Amino acid sequence: MKRSRRVFLKNSLAASAAVSIGGILPGFSAKSYARIAGANERIQVAIMGVNARGLALAQNFSSQKNCEVIYISDVDSRAMDKCVDTVTKIQDSAPKAAGDFRKALEDKAVEAMIIATPDHWHAPAAILSCKAGKHVYVEKPCSHNPREGELLVAAAKKYKRKVQMGSQRRSWPNVIQAIQEVKDGAIGRAYYGKGWYANNRPSIGTGTKTAIPSWLNYELWQGPAPREDYRDNILHYNWHWFWNWGTGEGGNNGVHTIDLLRWGMEVEYPKTVASTGGRFRYKDDWETPDTQVVTWTFGNNTMIEWEGRSCNNRNIEDSSVGVIFYGENGSLVISAGNAYKIYDLKNKLIKEVKDEAPVDAGNTVNPSQALDALHIQNFFDSIRKGTALNADIETGHKSTLLNQLANIAQRTSGELKIDNTNGHIIGNKEAAAMWKRQYAPGWEPSV
């Protein structure tokens, strides 16, 4: 029975991949485009935050033949103008430029908001979008702190909106198959999972207070966050490493692998979380850990670990990013791409599933455009057909929360006890106080 289910899953996903990937990249025919479900019913979307990852998403969304990007929003006028030009060339129609995304929310023609801003904006913008009647595609992490995640889940339910988190691997066919292998017992009971991410990021130096550039609406960029003076080493990427706006490497890349581990091992909230690490490589303004090892234990006698190395990119299992499930009868490895390997207890490779779809793990902006389109199509299918989201916001919140608990442990006692029925912190007032954040006056999100 299990084998039959796996065979069916493999065949159906292969067919789905052929439909969804066809026509996204140069070299695919018009007939391939026409195969995409709902190609004649275009979903109109707005995209906010388009300097880096958002630009890649804008290219991907506008390449879908059942989508039209009608608004581009960014507080950086240069990035906004560049994205408008890029999207216009792809879809042969010009989206409107709206420096303030709230103008796009006022337009009834917009069906969905795509959010690729800095982390501190993810949940507040998503909640405002739900209130405005828009569906939401929000990049990971879905929130800056646990309370925001809870509010976003509540908003999606209250306003009956589809909210998909950018855990794109949940829509990659061979990754789905690999997770099913774990659940079906291909390696026996999986009791330990390890995820990792490695890079070789340079120092960000010591910032200097300087005049706000003419092209930047810094007031709106800060939005919900408590105000800080503009410095020359914050934008556009280094905000990841400041607690006021970012969530560190764990929120930046760890959520992807933590999500796969939680999915495969069928766990939700942990019993304990412990984090060790620090800013070890350079002496500069970087606040979050550049080296971090986190361990979560769960009530079903299992454990998950994540290793993040921002400044030393030595691979694990021949990949800079990935996960490995350790089981009673062997191990299963999912590396950076849409592929996996299964080993027995003697380290003999007993199964390997490959995929030719390109994945560039070192590309921090757009590592897997063709595969990520499957996630976009799942979002569209949910809007049009009621198909279940592969990464609905409740699922995304739980995976994001694991990283947030790790960061709270890192910043306080190093180890926390957790109520494994709801993910809340037990018996640590200092840590519990970090469940939510302080907001700039007038910006606190509400449902």
PyMOL commands that set and color helices and strands:
alter all, ss='L'
color gray80, all
select helices_A, chain A and resi 2-21+30-34+53-63+77-91+101-105+119-131+146-158+168-171+173-183+218-222+238-241+248-264+369-385+393-411+429-435
alter helices_A, ss='H'
color red, helices_A
select strands_A, chain A and resi 43-48+67-73+96-97+112-115+135-138+163-165+190-198+272-278+291-298+302-309+321-327+330-334+340-344+349-353+415-418+425-426
alter strands_A, ss='S'
color yellow, strands_A
deselect
rebuild
show_as cartoon
